[in-house]
C-alpha cells in the first residue's frame, strides 16, 4: 500500500508518512521505476564551461598543471569544441559556451594527495592559491582555472 502523506517539493516519490503530522521520509518510486532499487548513485563527471577557443589554455592547466590526462571526446561531440580530462574515477569535462561567465561560487571539490606539495607546485606554476586551512578535518584551498572557474582542492586529514 502506498503511504499517505505530504509530497516533498517536486519529488512525487519522496513523501512524508502521515499519522496526523508529517514525520519521516519514505521513498515511493513512480510506476516507471518499480524495477529499480536505487536511482542516482554517484557523480559520473563534472562539466565546467569555457569560452570558444580555450582548448589550449584548458590543456595547459588541467593536464599540464593539475596532471589530469586529456582523453579524446567522442566523435559526435568533438565538433562542439571543449576538452575532457579523466583519470577515473575523476572526470572533468570542459564545454564551450558562447558568452561564457565563470563559475565563481559553484565549484567542484577535487581530492588531492599531499596537498602541501601540490600547492607548492601550483605556486611555482604561477597559480594564485587561496588557502582556507583545515575545516572539519579537510585542508581546503581554492584556485581558478584560466577561465575564472573556481576549483576547490581538498585533502582529508588522517
Secondary structure, 3 states (H helix, E strand, C coil): CCCCEEEECCEEEEEEEECCCEEEEEECCCHHHCCCCCCCCCCCCEEEEECCCCHHHHHHHHHHHCCCCEECCCHHHHCCCCEEEEECCEEEEEEECCCCCCCCCCCEEEECCCHHHHHHHHHHCCCCCEEEEEECCEEEEEEECCCCCEEEEEEECC
